[in-house]
């Protein structure tokens, strides 16, 4: 088993255990970024937030969508 396989396994375990907390952190960071930019980049922030959550969901081995 390679280093990357081990790292992905550990990351998948972390997402399985704490996926909701990670998703909440992504939402909080997006909200803070939106406030700091005065709403000028809301669409870009929303797009990045969606991509981050999609990536999280791909790592989640449980079949419960993280949104």
N, C-alpha and C positions, 0 to 999 in steps of 0.2 A: 504494500500500500504506500503510495507516494505521499509526500508532504502535503500537496494540494488536496488529495483525497481526505487525509486526516483533518485538515483545516475546514474543508467543506462539511465534514461530518460533525465537527464541533460547532460550527456555525448553525447547522440545521438543528442540532440539539438545543442551542440557545434560543433560536427562533421558535421552536416547538414550546419551550417552557415560558418564554417571555415575549412572544410576538405581539400581544396586545399592548404591553408596556412600550415596546419599540415603536409601534404604530402611533401611540399617543405622543411619544417624543417627536416623531416626524411631524405630527399635526401642530404641536407646540412650537417647533422650530419654524414651520411654515408661517404660522400666525405672527411670530416675532419678526420674521423677515418682512412680512407684508406691512406690519406696523412701521418698521424702520424705514421702509421705502415709500411710505405714505400711500400705498396702494397703487403705485405706478407700474408695478410688475406682477400684479395679482394673477394674470393668466399664465405667466411663465412659472410662477411659484406653484400654482395649482398643477400644472403639467409635470413639474419635477416631483411634487408630492405623490402624484399618481404613479409615476414611474418607480419611485422608491418603494411604494406599497406593493406594486406588482412584483418587484424583485423580492421583497419580503415574502410574498405569498408563494413564489416559486421555491423558496427555501423551506417553506413550512411543509413538513411531511404529513401533518394532520390535514384532513380534508375540510377545514373550516376557513373560509375566505377571510383574510385580514383586510379590513377596510375601515 
